[in-house]
Amino acid sequence: MHKKRIALIFLLLALPITGIVVLGIMGNHKFNTLPYFMESGAIDSLVPGVYSVGDFQLTNQDSDPFGSEELKGQVWIAAFFGTDAPHVGAMTRQLLWPNFRYRDKEGISIVCFTLSPEHDTPDVLSKYVDMNTRYNGVDGKWQFLTGEKIEIDRIIREEFRITRDTEEPDNIATLWLVDAKGYLRGVYHAASEDALRDATEDIALLRKEMDLAEYARQKKQEAFDKNPPAPLPVLGPEGHTVPMFEFTGIDNQKVSHRDVKGTIRIVDYFFTSCPTICPLLSAQLARTQVILRKNGVSTEEVIILSHSVDPERDTPERLAGYAERIGADTSQWKFLTGDKEDLYDQAKEGYFLTALPSDTAAGGFFHSDSFVLIDKRDRIRGYYDGTSTEEVDKMIDHVYQLITE
């Protein structure tokens, strides 16, 4: 009887533990992360109009050039004040929260833009930074930038979308959190007591986002190393490579073979008013993009090219609206329009796909429902049924295979 009671207690304890283990190993967890920002407000994904910090270069406290290039791959907080401002003490106390929390962590920075460049010479800024980073374990974590006032004003206005008070232009209470790709991911009011405490926790979310992607990528690489897959065939006529091209993207900028050189590409044809398979194709590509991002695949490695077969109606503006509706990350997923004959010729001669007007097809156009996988050397390495989840999953595995090839 005593043994049965012990066994029953053990079983009752083991059941919830087993459940936790099963969920932990087999469950598909969704972790909270930060929104992106655009003019209309915060959103969950990268779409046309999402705010990002463009190119800039100023001078730091060490008299060295410093700007957007040096911040690539960094998570950073942007602040705007002069060291001679009345509120410098309050702003500094706020910034000391994230600085202390991440004082020994690589890849996290605080970047201050002076609003008093006449006063804030590199010598003045150097003393300020030294005073506040004396206990830091990583050099260069706190950067204070100065330069021409007209350029600083442009950066504040154009890169951070900050509208300044005409009566107090040097009192900017807005603080931005910028991710490793330059996108604005958090906005805080410095007057709030908890502003930078919140930012400190948000940095942890961004770091988790990056760490999870890196971990997933490592696991995928380990799986390939353990069981190397058979090499993918090179398809098409012997020696065939995708011809040169130049089309128009959603921002009215040209997208050409030069822009995708050395990348792996997923290619398809569609049109925005398609009443049949196009929404399914786009949904599969959106799913593909999410999976690639979660597994640490960058836009420098893989590009998606969706060509319109109805360029007369699919203007760059219309494509931009379509991309926004489906939540496409347009830094990686390019929607292309242009001359109809050029688009059709590229389908036929470059990818061996069908794209043409049709009086009998729904919507007035007939086009292939296949995705084409192109390697870094412009060769065709696979065709996949874009309406089949099983086929698309196979394509995603082949993308990873080409990355490691």
Secondary structure as GFF3:
##gff-version 3
##sequence-region A 1 405
A	DSSP	alpha_helix	2	26	.	.	.	ID=ss1
A	DSSP	beta_strand	36	38	.	.	.	ID=ss2
A	DSSP	beta_strand	41	43	.	.	.	ID=ss3
A	DSSP	beta_strand	57	59	.	.	.	ID=ss4
A	DSSP	beta_strand	65	67	.	.	.	ID=ss5
A	DSSP	beta_strand	75	80	.	.	.	ID=ss6
A	DSSP	alpha_helix	88	101	.	.	.	ID=ss7
A	DSSP	beta_strand	108	113	.	.	.	ID=ss8
A	DSSP	alpha_helix	122	132	.	.	.	ID=ss9
A	DSSP	beta_strand	142	145	.	.	.	ID=ss10
A	DSSP	alpha_helix	149	154	.	.	.	ID=ss11
A	DSSP	pi_helix	155	159	.	.	.	ID=ss12
A	DSSP	beta_strand	174	178	.	.	.	ID=ss13
A	DSSP	beta_strand	184	189	.	.	.	ID=ss14
A	DSSP	alpha_helix	195	226	.	.	.	ID=ss15
A	DSSP	beta_strand	246	248	.	.	.	ID=ss16
A	DSSP	beta_strand	254	256	.	.	.	ID=ss17
A	DSSP	beta_strand	264	270	.	.	.	ID=ss18
A	DSSP	alpha_helix	278	294	.	.	.	ID=ss19
A	DSSP	beta_strand	302	308	.	.	.	ID=ss20
A	DSSP	alpha_helix	316	326	.	.	.	ID=ss21
A	DSSP	beta_strand	333	336	.	.	.	ID=ss22
A	DSSP	alpha_helix	340	345	.	.	.	ID=ss23
A	DSSP	pi_helix	346	351	.	.	.	ID=ss24
A	DSSP	beta_strand	355	357	.	.	.	ID=ss25
A	DSSP	three_ten_helix	362	364	.	.	.	ID=ss26
A	DSSP	beta_strand	365	367	.	.	.	ID=ss27
A	DSSP	beta_strand	370	374	.	.	.	ID=ss28
A	DSSP	beta_strand	380	385	.	.	.	ID=ss29
A	DSSP	alpha_helix	389	404	.	.	.	ID=ss30
###
